[in-house]
Amino acid sequence: MDPILIPILAVVFGLSIPIVAIIVDHLTKKSKMRVMEKAIEKGLSLEGLSLEDEKKPRVPYRAGMVILAAGLGVGIFAVLIGQTDHDAFFPLLGIASIPALIGVALIMNDRINFDRYFSEKSDSQ
C-alpha cells in the first residue's frame, strides 16, 4: 500500500463515523415521524410518542470510573513496557495520568454535586 494513502484513509474513516451517526439519527427520526403520521391517520392518541430522544437517567460515578480505569490501564501498560524499555516508563506514565486525573475529577464532581443531580429526581417520583 502506498504510504500516502494511510493518512488519507485514516482521515476519511475518522470523519465517516460522525457522518454515519448523523444519518442513523435522521433515519430514526424519520421512522418515528412515519409512526406518528399513521397514528394521526387512524385517529389514535399521540401520548407517549415523541421525536425527541428519550433521556436515560444519569448514573452517578460511571463516567469517572470508566475514564479512571482507562488511565490505570495505560499506567499498567507503562509499568510493563518500563521493564523492557526504561526510557519509555515516565512518558507513558505521564500520558496515563491525564485520563486518570480526569476520571478522579469526574468522580469528585459527582460526589460534590450528588444531592443536586440525584436527590431532586427521587423527590419528584
Secondary structure, DSSP 4 states (H G I P E B T S, - for coil): --TTHHHHHHHHHHHHHHHHHHHHHHHHHHHHHHHHHHHHHHT---TT--SSPPPPPPPTTHHHHHHHHHHHHHHHHHHHHHTT-GGGHHHHHHHHHHHHHHHHHHHHHHHHTHIIIIIHHHHH-
